[in-house]
């Protein structure tokens, strides 16, 4: 299991799902995450830190 920290940007929001792009990765694929796992205040363009299986706003 990979527990390293990663930074993401919310690329788009579609209903109950957010699509994230990893920062600093040129050919990053969108990562689909249920909004229930993300901070309630996210919006498109929000920056997130993923660490220890949790997301938090940057």
Number of C-alpha atoms within 10 A of each C-alpha: 3 7 9 9 12 13 18 23 22 21 17 17 18 10 8 9 16 23 19 24 21 21 13 10 9 8 8 11 11 16 14 15 15 13 16 10 13 17 13 10 7 17 14 13 13 15 20 23 16 17 14 10 10 12 18 15 16 10
